[in-house]
Amino acid sequence: MLPMDFSKPARRRRSSERYPAAYAWMDDLSGWLLLAITVFAPWALACTVPWAIWTVCAGGYVLGALWVAKLLYLRSRSFDPGGTRDGRASPWPMRVLGLLAILLLAWSLTSALNWRSAVEFVDGRPELTYREAVAWLPQSFDRPASQKGFWRYLALALIFGSARHWFLGKSRRERHSSDVSSAIPGLPARLRLWLWIVCGSGAIMALVSVMQRADGTDRLLWLAPMREGSETSLAFGPFSYRANASQYFNLIWPICLGFWWAGRKETLEQGPNVRMGGGAHAMLIPCLAFMFLAPLLAASRGGVLVLAALAIPALAVLAVSGGRSGRWATVGGGLIFLASIGLGWILGGDLLAERFRTIFTDYGSGRSEIYLTAHRMLDDFRWLGSGPETFSTLYGFYRRSADEDWAGYAHNDYLEMQITFGTVGFAAMVILLACIPWQVFHGARIQVWWPFPTFVGLGLLGLLAHARADFPFQMFILQLFFVLGCAVLTVLRPAPR
């Protein structure tokens, strides 16, 4: 359906899986809108400004409306756009995941409607306006913040559902193809197209971010001024905080590496006479080099540590997944990684060394105070929470003195989510995340070779590791790409070696 198709050429025949015109129109529009959001979100100042966030949310609502319309259309017709690619798929993992997602959305909406207080700033000082609320239901202590949080979560849920449904569909070439000789096909054409967009955009952003850091400009992407009082060294590309930039690149480079592996695998299957370096997947190698380099030059300590931690299992997967050629791929990947480290050290080694020299003093002073205050908040909101997006507002009321800094984030997303959603809501989140691997092994419909889902999972695990000492899940851009990564995983079943 889409004009750009990176799937392998195949002989065509008259298809019995022709899409009805109305469904094809809605499906095309969903695909283009999903790809537009994928490109727009990072470049729109990484969705760190309200207009960018709400533009993406508006796109999510349109995607959700198209998704519901397509589902209603399919219910009225005996038509399966994805085909029965794997008859062993179980519906239960996605059913449980969907019910938990609805539960969390209802939890957020209930908190916003059953608000206990609203915050207003008078002469720069916050004042709380209280009202009676139902004590046994989730409550919000900052009604406007929780309302905004609900609408953002709703957009993310709709984007997840729409993206997953679009990934499961077949491109026109796949519907017309008569090549069914491969028991385990390569990546679906639609997913392949989305991956090209992610990898290409991410590589260009990494290059532009490095150039911006070298230029020393105090404007994000040379366009938008930074927040008042922010240091120039904290910005990196479109991100006003270098740690969030590192988290973004650590999320997408394992996906890019998995995409390169899948392209290389398909090229090798074409026969022994394939030229080394042939195939479109070779273009992903410089993309990977730029993405390796970005977390180093961002000078984020957590970003560098997670980068190194992810590189070890990534190289191990390369080593065991391809026999003798896999060992050569491991050597090549290791050389690219070491070359990126060397170049990063040459360009920004002094700043990075200074950052690591003060790692214990920085964490021992500022963040220990934040954690102590956050645990006092947790004692008050342990079970039902204070309401989504309320941590920043309430933190000021729990400070021991007016001279203490007013932190916007807990620098530990698990602690902050337990404060805002309560233990009950946080437990639902954990179970929802556990449904992702359950779906991968028992409910996914499209079989691919196991390394690609493994690499996607590594990227998601890297972001979960960042969340232990930072706040990636409080940033809309990282929430969005984590959700899209989960959507990718839920359509793929790892095939045996």
Phi, psi and omega in degrees: 000318181278146184293330180267119183224114183260014178285165181291143177300146180212154178292139185258155175214170178293125188268141172266003182250038181294133179285136171300150187301317182294317180293319180298321179297313180294322181291319176300313182297321178298316181296312180297320181292321178297316179295322179296318178296320180300322179279318187293315190303311180292323185280343176277060180054035178055030179054039176265002179239149186302320184297325179289318180299313185285337172294315177296319179299319177299318175299323178296321178294321177295317176301318180297319178297318178295322179297313179297318179297320178294319179296319178295322178296317180294326179294329181277349180231150175274079187216128180243106184291338182264347183072170177265078184288333180212104184290347181277358184297133177263138180280348190291320179303315180289329177295315179295317179299317179296318179296320178293322177297317177296320178299316180292323175295318177295323177299315180294317180294319178298318178300317182292323180280324180267053187283142181265330179205158173235145185253132174231144179258121179243118183055038178081001181247136182283140175229138182261135173251117187264156172210164177287141179223159178290117191292330186267005176252159175302141183232158176240136177258012171207089188304310181300319180295318181291325177296315177297320179300318180299314183294327176291316180297323178297317179298317180296320179296319179292322177297318178301309183296317181292317180297316181297317180296322180289321177299324182288339178289167181252144173287168180298321180295321179293322180291333181266351186287140175254006181275101180240022185285336183273120180290331179235095185290170175286193182295142177300151185298320182293318177295322178300317179296316179298321180294321176300319179296313182297313184291317179295314179296319180295321179293317179296320179296321178298316179296315180296322180295319178296318178296321179294318179296320179293326180288330180077019180293152178259019180237138180291123183055030181060015185242306188256136177291150176286165177298147182300131180090354180280147178273144179299325182291344180280339183274152176205110183064228179279356184268132178278352179227121188299328180296321178295325176297314178299320180296321179296312182290326176291340176281322189264338182291325174296326177295318178296320178296318177296323178294319176298316180300316181295319178296320179295320180298315181293324179294318180294329180289346180287345177137168184286348184268009180290132181291137178299133182084000178283160180097152182295337184296340179297335179292344181282344182297309176296329176300316178297319181299316179295320181289326173297321185288326188300310180299330179291313182284341174292341178062037174263121182297315178297323179297319180293317181295318179291323176303313180294321181293325179283330183296326183295305178293331179296315178294326178295320178296318177300321184292322187264354189260357185220018179064221182296318178294330177294324178293322176293323177296323177296317178299316179296317178297320177295322178294319177298317180296315180293322177296321178294320178297316180297316179294320177297323179291323178295318185277327185218026184294325181297313180295320181293319178297321179295323179296318181284336177293332183254016186296319184284322179291322180294313182288331183284338184261290187292310188285333177296322177294319179298317181294321178297316179294320180296323179290331173293323176294320180298326179299328181274335186235037191295319191263312184256349175082170180264356181109144180302140174067022184258356186300313184301319182290313186284339184303322182298331181280349181255001177293147180284337178208159180291342180280343180290143180299145178266100184283141177273337183220157181279351185057028172199097187298329180292320177292317181294320179293325177292327177291314187277326180258351183077168180296325180294310180295322180294322177297322177296323177297317181297317179294321178299316178296325179293338178290339182295305177296328176299315178295321182300317186269343185231342186239348183290152189254341186247118180275132173224164178298143193299332183298324183297308175302328179296316179294320177298317177298324177298318178299317179293320178295325177299319179292323176296326176291319177302325185294343181290332183228018179206198186227051179297327183277007170261356179258126187297322182297321180285325173300317182298311183286333173294317179297318179294322175298320176295322178298321178297313182299323186286354176256354186248137174247122180291125179273155178294166180298000000 
